[in-house]
């Protein structure tokens, strides 16, 4: 009878632990590599989108000061703080207005006959020069601008135009002056390509180059090095084509390879290209389609940067994982030590990866070097990824990027809260959409809902749902607000204001204005995750919702001809500040309720009680 086989503890334990480590740690490494690659891919795309938003915001901020200066100047003229027949007063005012606007080359105010004052920004010493002007409004260069100004009440941006006596190409922000239907004159703020390029120079650095391209063309409007080609501009060549820019990588734009947006989950509004610069280094170029926040300025933002910012970390993580899996086959030697020395740094990497996924980049500590090759590769690759993401993220507030990343929401059990509910609806939507194609109807609805959604978000509202052309939103959940009724009312007034501006644009295009009803009610509601176990919605339910909807419908009976009517309940009106204009309507019978509802009308600043 043979004796049973005996095993020595060291090789037996080593073999058992080695197999266990090979199976478990190998799986952990593989999952970690796959998850990290997916996190980097998605996060890279979201940071590109957020980075583009940041660059657009930086440019829009410069344009905002121009729009505000023109608006304030028009208000000063309207209130006769300065007058068109007072050249000295206009000169003094323009000196003060132009001084802080480094991006503006000149400011011009002329009356209906073309007579007025122009203030120019001098040379590099920052001096301002003024002179009285008498423009020939029939001159082919200026007549299109002034003809348009005479026939529109809204400010606008001109197309790029070369001004021979200034020897440069300009974009003009034009603010027409009208009073009681009579054209009085025009305010013009001019930005040269030189000034526009200063903006991109400020946003660029050694690794990231920002440029502005004309919408619908490959003509360059602004670039950090565009000044080298200003001498080539003339009336028949008002812009520099992308092929001629001194940036060799950008000059090869037409030869760049377009990368599918799915590669980094990129926003559909942006296009991603890849190529190699003159040194053979790979770079990415992102170019947006257009930007509505520029309010008619015919430019779109582009940026190109080293591809290593996005690709290096992915390649390093993949290589580290592959190397780790190969080395795990040798884990039979010293399995216990390897298990400990592997698990600790992997846990650190996992914690750090979760911080990166949440964009808490300031909390991410560099992974320490390791004597184990695959862990050292992982640390170096991960650290390089974080460094690249920090460099790209500096143009965008972290809070903005976090809002762009959709994270899994924890369970929110239903609870009772005091909530303000708002409903909107377009009056006569059927007639407005008559004659529109399905695509045009969708574009109209998307634009309208975007305007409303922006104002709701500004006041920390939660959009519950879009119901065709209508919106339901609420305040007081998930965040607790001190006065949800006031926030909802401010959002309604913001909607009225932005809709009036949009209607002016529609009227100028020969389109019918959009009329809207808004209803708001405040009361107790059940708020939280509502639905079946396999699918829930974060929403509100209760009688308060029904009353808000009925208040919106009541606007049809209270003032059927109003462009915008905001009806609120007494519960809402009692919470509003005295500065808000209200008009008592009285008790109204609403469908589905035995007791009447006391109704109050809220007036926007452009309406009268």
ABEGO torsion letter per residue (X at the ends): XBBBBBBBAAAAAAAAAAAAAAAAAAAAAAAAAAAAAAAAAAAAAAAAAAAAAAAAAAAAAAAAAAAAAAAAAAAAAAAGABBAABAAAAAAAAAAAAAABAABABBBBBBAAGBEBBBBBBBAAGBBBBBBBBBBAABAAAAAAAAAAAABABBBBBBBBBBAAAGBBBBBBBBBBBBGGBBAEBBBBBBBAAAAAAAAAAABBAABBBBBBBBGBABBABBAAAAAAAAABBAABABBBAAABABAAAAAAAABBBBBAAAAGBBAABBBBBBBBAAGBBBBBBBBABBAAAGGBBBBBBBBBBAAAAAAAAAAAAAAAAAAAAAAAAAABGAAAAAAAAAAAAAAAAAAAAAAAAGBAAABBBBBBBABAAAAAAAAAAAAAAAAAAAAAAABBAAAAAAABBBBBBBBBBBBBBBBBBBBBBBGAAAAABGBBAAAAAAAAAAAAAAAAAAAAAAGBBBABBBEABBBBBBGOABBBABAAAAAAAAAAAAAAAAAAAAAAAAAAGBBBBBBBBBBBBEBBBBEBBEBAABBBBBBBEAAAAAAAAAAAAAAAABAABABBBBBBAAAAAABBAABBBBBAEBBBBBGBABBBBBBBBBBAABBX
